[in-house]
Every structure is written in C-alpha cells, then in structure tokens.
C-alpha cells in the first residue's frame, strides 16, 4: 500500500475516469481479507456498500485488513488506510485522516452515496488506534 502522499501525487495528474481507475486499482492492492473476518462486528456502519475493517497489531504497528463489495468504495477504503497503515497506534491516533483526505476532494468527484460512510470508517480507525495506544 503506497503512502497517501504518493497516491495524491498520482491522483493530481489524472482527471475524470482515470481518477476512478486509480481508486479501483488502489482497492485491488488491499491484501485479501478472509471471509471469516467479514462479520457484523467488523462491518462499518453507514456505508452504502458493505465495508469491513479488521485491525491487527504487528511489532507495535497497526495493520488493517479491509474489504468492500463495491470496487470504488474498496478504493476509498484503501485510500483511508494509506494514511494510517503499519504505523504505531499512538501515531495513528494523532493523524487527522479527514485532513489527509481533503486534497482528494472526494465529495466533489464522487457521489454522496460513495462517501457517506467515510467519517464512520475514519472514526473506527481512530477509536481502534486510541484503544491500542492506551493499552501500551
């Protein structure tokens, strides 16, 4: 998963359909999430498509497995994770993911249905990071 800054550098050079393709390609880069982890407990509420996020910790760093049943939504999930993936929980808790996503102007380029669950996903990532940071 490339860092969000690298994704934006590429995104900025594109327009229209190519931006959609970039998001879809980003979603394809997510590592496969086992179906057994796609449960009600890992489902992100408020998304028009189904989205699942499952946190793990490796060497003190948060790593998220995620999936969606919609290609562009999966790309948005990957974009959110590109801001936080494999960073220490305390660092993730301090990242303003909404601010990191701002340059992409997702609401301008995507329908409200595609972006309505983004705040819930960001909140889930932040709450998870805060919980893990407090435990260490």
N, C-alpha and C positions, 0 to 999 in steps of 0.2 A: 504494500500500500504506500504510494508516494505521499510525502508531506503535503499539507493543504496549500502551502505556498507554491509548490511545483505544479499542483493541479491548476491553481489560479493562473499561473504564467501561461499554461497551455490554453485554458478556457478563454483568456483575454484575447488571444489571437484568432479565436473562432467566432462564428455567428450562427444564428438560426439552428438549423437541423444538426450542424456539426457539434453544437454545444450539447444537444440531446444525446448524440452518439458518444461524446466524451463521458457523459454521466453514465450511460449504459455500459460502456467499457470499464469505467471505474467500478461499477457494481459487479461486473464479472471478475474483478480482481479480488473480491472478498473470498476468503477461504471458505470452503463448504461448511455449512452448519448442519450437524447431524439432525435428522428429523426428530429424534428422541428429545432434543432440546427445544423444539418448537411447541411449547406448551402455553397454556393460559398465563402461567407465571412469568414467561419471558416475552409475552406479547406486549407491544407498545400500544397504549390506548390512544384513540383519537385519530388514527391514520385511516385514510380511505382505503388503502390496500393493507394487507396483513404484513406486519413487520415484527420480527423477533430479534431480541438482543440478549446475549448471554455473556456476562463478564467472567473472566478468569484472571488469575494473577500468576505471573511468571517472573521470578527474580525481582520481586517488588514492583513490577510494572503491570499496569492494567492492559489486558488484551481482550478485545470484544469479538465474539463470534456474532454474526448478524445475517439476516436474510429477509427477503420480501418476495411476495408472489407477483410483483409488478416490476418490470425492468428499470423504468426511470426512478421509481421510488427506491429500489435497491441501490441505484446510483447515488441518490440523495443520502441514503444511509451510509454508504461508503464515504461520501464527502464529509459528513459529520465525523465519522470515525477517523478520517485522515488528519483531523485536528488533534486527536487525543490518543490514537493507537500506540501502545507499547511505551507509554510514559508513566512515571511514578504517579501513584494515586494522588498525592498531595499536589503535584503539578497540575494534573487533570482537574482537580477541584478548583484550582485558581484560574483556569482558562475560560475566557468568555467566548464560548463557541458561537454564540449569536453574532458577536463582533467579528469572529474569524470568517463566518459565512457571509457577512454583509457585502463584501466586494462582488460576490457572485450574483447579487440581486435576484435571488431565486423567485421571489414573488412577482418580479417583472417578467421573467422568462417562462414561468410555469403556472399552471392553473392553481387556484386556491385549494382544490382537492388534493393536489400533489404535495403541497407544502403545509397543510393544516396540522399534521402530526409532528412536524419538526420540533416545535417547542417542547412537546412531551418527550421526544427522544433525547433532546438536549438535557432536560430535567432529569431523566433517568440516568444518563451518563454522569451528570454532576452529583446526583444523590449517591450513586454507586461509588464514585471516587471519594466523596466525603466519608462514606461509611468505611471504606478500606483504609483511608488515611487516618481516621480516628482509631482504628484497630491496631495501627503500627506504632 
